[in-house]
């Protein structure tokens, strides 16, 4: 597997977890018990066991967590790597600190790098400063995925020891031609760094050729929003980046910096890429007052990327007009459009329906009539 995709896979575990369970309500006790039985049965198809993990991860009240915790902990030792990894992610979502000792114990015996990365991220999500040495030791692991996961976990755990190790890795990351590890360091420092780290980050970015890597530029936007007292000049340049991954990260960084006015202003920018990024950020920031403007972009902007970005933003804002716009996207010929429409519909409903416009229409209409 190529280095950058492997690391980005590790870094995406947390985001994938959030997407998998976003908008889900707590499951009832009978559903939890049924899910526990399915998960414990190795003869069941993987997709059924995966769905069972998702059900268990939705437990939100104390009684539900008491039911969900034992089967998820048992799944950490499953023979199937994907089940082990998903169980670790679900324990992060569950957020029950009682899981931490078993996760740490499993970390000592897990051999697969993907499984180790998932467990390290779970330690970061459930642990505290006491777990920093355990995670820090994984920053020397042979597999770049594990090192990237350890860096991410150090950002979650925080504290001076974690910050010091992150700064060391920024200066001496080892082989990192695509800025995969250093990009992860920037994202971690955005959570546990100090304003004084801004200068160090910019020097490392400049001297290390970060400007030539999209991941470095996107990560720099996050770090700038979190640590720079005046992030607007740099974020302004990054928001105009030709790579939509970078421009979107920069627009969302305005949100993280509390500069909502900068997002609103860019909805009228003459550059399509900037308008598209700003529309997406409106959805991410839940700026409901801007729905009329985003709706106008979704239906009338001359640029397709702007229109579709606005449609997705309206969906994130749960605006009713997004229903038919998503369905129109689902029937589009462009694979990029219909695949993202399908992914958004699945995110909103937590259903795994196929690309069937009428089936989705019935579901959306039913939900508008009787919100769940």
C-alpha positions as CSV (number, residue, x, y, z in Angstrom):
1,X,0.0,0.0,0.0
2,X,1.3,3.5,-0.8
3,X,2.6,5.5,2.2
4,X,0.2,8.5,2.1
5,X,-3.0,6.5,1.7
6,X,-2.0,4.2,4.5
7,X,-1.4,7.0,6.9
8,X,-4.5,8.9,5.8
9,X,-6.4,5.7,6.5
10,X,-5.1,5.6,10.0
11,X,-5.9,9.3,10.5
12,X,-9.3,8.9,9.1
13,X,-10.4,6.2,11.6
14,X,-11.7,8.8,14.0
15,X,-13.6,10.7,11.3
16,X,-15.0,7.5,9.9
17,X,-16.2,6.6,13.3
18,X,-18.0,9.9,13.7
19,X,-19.6,9.5,10.3
20,X,-20.7,5.9,10.9
21,X,-22.7,6.9,14.0
22,X,-23.6,10.5,13.2
23,X,-27.2,11.4,13.9
24,X,-28.0,8.0,15.5
25,X,-30.3,7.7,18.4
26,X,-29.8,5.5,21.4
27,X,-30.8,1.9,20.9
28,X,-33.3,0.1,23.1
29,X,-32.3,-2.7,25.5
30,X,-33.7,-5.4,23.3
31,X,-31.8,-4.1,20.2
32,X,-28.6,-4.0,22.3
33,X,-29.1,-7.6,23.4
34,X,-29.8,-8.7,19.9
35,X,-26.8,-6.9,18.6
36,X,-24.6,-8.5,21.3
37,X,-25.7,-11.9,20.2
38,X,-25.0,-11.2,16.5
39,X,-21.6,-9.7,17.3
40,X,-20.6,-12.7,19.4
41,X,-21.5,-15.2,16.6
42,X,-18.4,-15.7,14.3
43,X,-20.6,-17.5,11.8
44,X,-22.7,-14.5,11.0
45,X,-21.7,-12.4,7.9
46,X,-19.4,-9.5,8.5
47,X,-21.9,-6.9,7.5
48,X,-24.3,-8.1,10.1
49,X,-21.6,-8.0,12.8
50,X,-20.6,-4.6,11.6
51,X,-24.1,-3.3,11.9
52,X,-24.3,-4.9,15.4
53,X,-21.3,-2.9,16.5
54,X,-22.9,0.3,15.2
55,X,-26.0,-0.5,17.3
56,X,-23.9,-1.1,20.4
57,X,-22.0,2.1,19.9
58,X,-25.2,4.1,20.0
59,X,-25.9,3.2,23.7
60,X,-26.1,6.6,25.5
61,X,-27.6,6.0,28.9
62,X,-25.9,4.2,31.8
63,X,-28.0,1.1,31.5
64,X,-27.4,0.9,27.7
65,X,-23.6,1.3,28.2
66,X,-23.7,-1.5,30.8
67,X,-25.2,-3.8,28.1
68,X,-23.0,-2.6,25.2
69,X,-19.6,-2.6,26.9
70,X,-19.0,-6.4,27.5
71,X,-19.7,-7.5,23.9
72,X,-17.6,-4.7,22.5
73,X,-14.7,-5.6,24.8
74,X,-14.9,-9.2,23.9
75,X,-14.8,-8.3,20.2
76,X,-11.4,-6.7,20.7
77,X,-10.1,-10.3,20.6
78,X,-12.1,-11.4,17.6
79,X,-10.4,-13.4,14.8
80,X,-11.5,-10.9,12.2
81,X,-9.3,-7.8,12.0
82,X,-12.1,-5.5,10.8
83,X,-14.3,-6.6,13.7
84,X,-11.5,-5.9,16.2
85,X,-10.8,-2.5,14.7
86,X,-14.5,-1.5,14.5
87,X,-15.0,-2.6,18.1
88,X,-12.1,-0.3,19.2
89,X,-13.6,2.6,17.3
90,X,-17.1,1.9,18.8
91,X,-15.6,2.0,22.3
92,X,-14.3,5.4,21.6
93,X,-17.8,6.4,20.5
94,X,-19.2,4.9,23.6
95,X,-16.9,7.0,25.7
96,X,-16.9,4.7,28.8
97,X,-13.6,4.9,30.6
98,X,-14.2,1.4,32.1
99,X,-13.0,0.1,28.7
100,X,-9.6,1.6,28.9
101,X,-7.8,-1.2,30.9
102,X,-8.9,-3.8,28.4
103,X,-8.0,-1.7,25.5
104,X,-4.5,-1.1,26.9
105,X,-4.2,-4.8,27.6
106,X,-5.2,-5.7,24.1
107,X,-2.6,-3.2,22.8
108,X,0.1,-5.4,24.2
109,X,-0.9,-8.4,22.2
110,X,-2.4,-7.0,18.9
111,X,0.0,-7.7,16.0
112,X,-1.7,-6.1,13.0
113,X,-0.8,-2.5,12.3
114,X,-4.4,-1.5,11.5
115,X,-5.6,-3.1,14.7
116,X,-2.8,-1.4,16.7
117,X,-3.7,2.0,15.1
118,X,-7.3,1.6,16.1
119,X,-6.5,0.7,19.7
120,X,-4.0,3.6,20.0
121,X,-6.7,6.0,18.8
122,X,-9.1,4.5,21.4
123,X,-6.6,5.1,24.1
124,X,-6.4,8.7,23.0
125,X,-10.1,9.0,23.1
126,X,-10.6,7.4,26.5
127,X,-7.4,8.1,28.3
128,X,-5.7,11.0,30.0
129,X,-2.3,12.3,30.8
130,X,-1.3,9.0,32.5
131,X,-1.5,7.3,29.1
132,X,0.8,9.6,27.3
133,X,3.9,7.4,27.8
134,X,2.1,4.4,26.5
135,X,1.0,6.3,23.3
136,X,4.3,8.1,22.9
137,X,6.2,4.7,22.7
138,X,4.2,4.0,19.5
139,X,5.6,7.1,17.8
140,X,8.7,4.9,17.1
141,X,6.7,2.0,15.6
142,X,7.9,0.7,12.3
143,X,4.6,1.2,10.6
144,X,3.7,4.7,9.5
145,X,0.0,4.1,10.2
146,X,0.7,3.4,13.8
147,X,3.0,6.4,14.2
148,X,0.3,8.6,12.7
149,X,-2.4,7.2,15.0
150,X,-0.1,7.7,18.0
151,X,0.5,11.3,17.0
152,X,-3.3,11.8,16.7
153,X,-3.8,10.2,20.1
154,X,-1.1,12.5,21.7
155,X,-3.1,15.5,20.4
156,X,-6.2,14.1,22.2
157,X,-4.4,13.3,25.4
158,X,-2.6,16.7,25.5
159,X,-0.2,18.0,28.1
160,X,3.4,19.2,28.0
161,X,5.0,15.8,27.4
162,X,2.7,15.1,24.5
163,X,3.3,18.6,23.0
164,X,7.1,18.2,23.4
165,X,7.1,14.9,21.5
166,X,4.9,16.4,18.8
167,X,7.4,19.2,18.3
168,X,10.2,16.8,18.2
169,X,8.5,14.8,15.4
170,X,7.8,18.0,13.5
171,X,11.5,18.8,13.4
172,X,12.7,15.2,12.9
173,X,9.9,13.0,11.4
174,X,12.1,10.5,9.6
175,X,11.1,9.7,6.0
176,X,8.0,11.7,5.3
177,X,8.1,13.0,1.7
178,X,4.4,13.6,1.4
179,X,4.0,15.2,4.8
180,X,1.8,12.5,6.1
181,X,3.3,12.3,9.6
182,X,4.0,16.0,9.9
183,X,0.5,16.8,8.7
184,X,-0.8,14.6,11.5
185,X,1.5,16.5,13.9
186,X,0.0,19.8,12.8
187,X,-3.5,18.5,13.4
188,X,-2.5,17.3,16.9
189,X,-0.8,20.6,17.8
190,X,-4.0,22.3,16.8
191,X,-5.6,20.5,19.8
192,X,-2.7,20.6,22.4
193,X,-0.3,23.2,21.2
194,X,0.3,26.8,22.4
195,X,0.2,30.1,20.5
196,X,4.0,30.1,20.8
197,X,4.1,27.1,18.5
198,X,2.8,29.0,15.5
199,X,6.2,30.3,14.5
200,X,7.8,26.9,14.9
201,X,5.1,25.3,12.7
202,X,5.5,27.9,10.0
203,X,9.3,27.5,9.9
204,X,9.0,23.7,9.7
205,X,6.3,24.0,7.0
206,X,8.5,26.4,4.9
207,X,11.8,24.6,5.3
208,X,10.2,21.2,4.8
209,X,8.4,22.0,1.6
210,X,5.0,21.7,3.1
211,X,3.5,24.1,0.5
212,X,3.9,21.3,-2.1
213,X,1.7,18.8,-0.3
214,X,-2.1,19.2,0.0
215,X,-2.3,17.5,3.3
216,X,0.3,19.8,4.8
217,X,-1.6,22.9,3.6
218,X,-4.9,21.6,4.9
219,X,-3.3,20.7,8.3
220,X,-1.7,24.1,8.4
221,X,-5.1,25.7,8.1
222,X,-6.3,23.8,11.2
223,X,-3.2,24.7,13.2
224,X,-3.4,28.3,12.2
225,X,-7.0,28.6,13.2
226,X,-6.3,27.2,16.6
227,X,-3.0,28.9,17.5
228,X,-2.5,32.1,15.5
229,X,-3.8,35.3,17.0
230,X,-4.5,36.6,13.5
231,X,-5.3,33.6,11.3
232,X,-7.2,35.5,8.6
233,X,-4.3,36.4,6.2
234,X,-3.0,32.9,5.9
235,X,-6.5,31.3,5.8
236,X,-7.5,33.7,3.1
237,X,-4.7,32.4,0.9
238,X,-5.5,28.7,1.7
239,X,-9.2,29.2,1.1
240,X,-8.3,30.1,-2.5
241,X,-6.2,27.0,-2.9
242,X,-6.9,25.1,-6.2
243,X,-7.2,21.8,-4.3
244,X,-10.8,21.6,-2.9
245,X,-9.5,19.6,0.0
246,X,-7.4,22.5,1.1
247,X,-9.9,25.2,0.4
248,X,-12.6,23.3,2.4
249,X,-10.2,22.8,5.3
250,X,-9.4,26.5,5.3
251,X,-13.0,27.6,5.2
252,X,-13.8,25.3,8.1
253,X,-10.8,26.7,9.9
254,X,-12.5,30.1,9.8
255,X,-15.3,28.4,11.7
256,X,-12.9,27.0,14.3
257,X,-11.3,30.4,14.7
258,X,-14.8,31.9,15.3
259,X,-14.6,34.1,12.2
260,X,-18.0,33.4,10.9
261,X,-18.1,36.7,9.1
262,X,-15.3,35.6,6.9
263,X,-17.3,32.6,5.8
264,X,-20.4,34.6,5.0
265,X,-18.4,37.1,3.0
266,X,-16.9,34.4,0.9
267,X,-20.3,33.1,-0.2
268,X,-20.2,36.0,-2.7
269,X,-16.6,35.5,-3.8
270,X,-16.0,35.6,-7.6
271,X,-13.9,32.5,-7.4
272,X,-16.0,29.3,-7.6
273,X,-13.7,27.2,-5.4
274,X,-13.9,29.8,-2.6
275,X,-17.7,29.9,-2.9
276,X,-17.9,26.1,-2.8
277,X,-15.7,25.9,0.3
278,X,-17.7,28.7,2.0
279,X,-21.0,27.0,1.4
280,X,-19.6,23.7,2.8
281,X,-18.4,25.6,5.9
282,X,-21.9,27.1,6.4
283,X,-23.2,23.6,6.7
284,X,-20.3,22.6,9.1
285,X,-20.9,25.6,11.3
286,X,-24.7,25.2,11.4
287,X,-25.1,28.8,10.3
288,X,-28.9,28.5,9.7
289,X,-29.4,32.2,9.0
290,X,-27.5,31.7,5.8
291,X,-29.8,29.0,4.5
292,X,-31.5,31.4,2.0
293,X,-28.1,32.3,0.5
294,X,-26.9,28.7,0.3
295,X,-30.2,27.7,-1.2
296,X,-29.7,30.3,-3.9
297,X,-26.2,28.9,-4.6
298,X,-27.6,25.4,-4.8
299,X,-30.2,26.3,-7.4
300,X,-28.7,29.1,-9.3
301,X,-24.9,29.2,-9.2
302,X,-23.3,28.8,-12.7
303,X,-20.6,26.5,-11.3
304,X,-21.6,22.8,-10.7
305,X,-19.1,22.3,-7.8
306,X,-20.6,25.3,-6.0
307,X,-24.2,24.1,-6.6
308,X,-23.4,20.6,-5.3
309,X,-21.4,21.9,-2.3
310,X,-24.4,24.1,-1.4
311,X,-26.8,21.1,-1.7
312,X,-24.7,19.1,0.7
313,X,-24.6,22.1,3.1
314,X,-28.4,22.4,3.0
315,X,-28.6,18.7,3.9
316,X,-26.2,19.2,6.8
317,X,-28.5,22.0,7.9
318,X,-31.5,19.7,7.5
319,X,-33.2,22.1,5.2
320,X,-36.3,20.5,3.6
321,X,-35.3,21.8,0.1
322,X,-32.2,19.5,0.2
323,X,-34.4,16.4,-0.1
324,X,-35.3,16.8,-3.7
325,X,-31.9,18.3,-4.6
326,X,-30.2,15.2,-3.1
327,X,-32.6,12.9,-5.1
328,X,-31.8,14.8,-8.2
329,X,-28.1,14.2,-7.5
330,X,-28.8,10.6,-6.9
331,X,-30.2,10.2,-10.4
332,X,-27.3,12.2,-12.0
333,X,-25.0,10.5,-14.5
334,X,-21.8,11.9,-12.9
335,X,-20.5,9.2,-10.5
336,X,-18.9,11.8,-8.3
337,X,-22.3,13.4,-7.7
338,X,-24.5,10.4,-7.3
339,X,-22.0,8.6,-5.0
340,X,-21.8,11.6,-2.7
341,X,-25.6,12.0,-2.8
342,X,-25.9,8.4,-1.7
343,X,-23.3,8.8,1.0
344,X,-25.1,11.8,2.4
345,X,-28.5,10.1,2.3
346,X,-27.1,7.2,4.2
347,X,-25.5,9.5,6.7
348,X,-28.7,11.4,7.3
349,X,-30.9,8.3,7.8
350,X,-28.5,5.7,9.0
351,X,-30.0,3.4,6.3
352,X,-28.0,1.4,3.8
353,X,-30.5,1.6,0.9
354,X,-29.2,1.1,-2.7
355,X,-29.3,3.8,-5.4
356,X,-33.0,3.7,-5.7
357,X,-34.5,7.2,-6.0
358,X,-38.1,6.3,-5.3
359,X,-37.1,4.2,-2.2
360,X,-35.2,7.2,-0.9
361,X,-38.0,9.6,-1.7
362,X,-40.5,7.5,0.3
363,X,-38.1,7.4,3.3
364,X,-37.4,11.2,3.2
365,X,-41.1,12.0,2.9
366,X,-41.9,9.7,5.8
367,X,-39.3,11.3,7.9
368,X,-40.5,14.8,7.2
369,X,-44.0,13.8,8.2
370,X,-42.8,12.0,11.4
371,X,-39.3,13.1,12.4
372,X,-37.4,10.5,14.3
